[in-house]
Amino acid sequence: MPFWDLQRQLGIDVDRWLLRQSTTQPYGVAGACHAFEREWVECGHGLGQTRARRECQPEYEDFMECMHRTKLALRLKKILEQRDKMIKEGKYTPPEYHKGEKDTRP
């Protein structure tokens, strides 16, 4: 701890400002990915950048998936491609409410 605590004296908190989910959130509710970011930061704390990248890779990947949903989008794309392939082959017919036609109900 430094002799002069500049962050406290100036009323700023650079550590919280650098993190995405740890900043002040509306209505005081934690961000959706706050837990994943916290795990990643706690894992890498005190290790150094090189060791943290190697040892905390699973936590970082979980955090990035929570933020960007890339694996989820890829999985959904594969599911839709498989559905379209099965429709072309005649092995699957979607229900009426999934065909994209206008709803005739009032």
N, C-alpha and C positions, 0 to 999 in steps of 0.2 A: 504494500500500500504506500503510495507516495506521501511525502510530507505534506504537500499542499494538494488537497483533493479538488482539482479544478472543475471536474464535471459537476460535483455537488455544489461548489461555490457559484458556478455559472448557471446552474439549474437545468443542465442538459444531461442526457443519458445516451452516450454514443453507442454503448453496447446494445441497448434495446433498439436504437434507430437503425443499426446495421442489419438486424434480423427482420424478416418479412412478417412473420406471424406474431411476433412478440410486441409489436407496437400497440398503442392504445386502439382498441377496437370499438366500434359503435355499440352502445348499450352495455358495455363492459363484458361482452361475451367473447370468449377466446376464439381465435380463428380456426377454421376447419382443419388446417394442417399443423396447428400449433404443437400438438403432441409429437408428431413426426420430426418437426424442426428441433424441438427440445431434445429428443433422443439423439439426433445427429450432433447437436452442439455439445451435449454432455459426453458423448463418445469421443469426440475429437479434442475436448478440453485438455490441455496440457501435454498432448502428444507431439505437437509440431505438425506442420503442413504435410510433409512427405509421409510420415507414418499414419496420420489421420486419413489421408486419401486411400491408403491401402487397407487399413483396419476397419474403417467406418463406411466402407462402400455400400453394404446392405442398408444401413440407416439412411445414407444419402439417396440411394435409389428409391427407397420407400417415400422419402420426402418429395422427391421430384415427381414420382407417380401421383402422389396426392395433389401436388400443385398443377400438373399439366395433363394428367389422365391419358398419357400416350399409350400405355399398354391396354387400357380399357378401349380406346378408340380402335386400336389394331385388332383386338379380339372381336369387337362389334363388326368391323369391316369383313373379317373372315367369316363370321356367322352369316352376314347378308350375302356374301359371295356364294357360300354353300347353299343357302336357301334358293338363290337365283338359279344355281346349277341344277338343283333338284326339281325346280319348276320346269326348266327346259327339258329335262329328261322325263317328266311326267310322273315322277315319284311323289310329288307333293303338290297339293292344291291349297292355297291359303284360304282361310275362312272369308266369308262375305265382307265382314267388317274390316278386313285387312287389304282389300283390293283397291282402295283409294277412290272408290266411287262416291258420289254425293249421297248423303244420308236422306232417305225419303221420309223419315219420321218428322212429325211437326215439332 
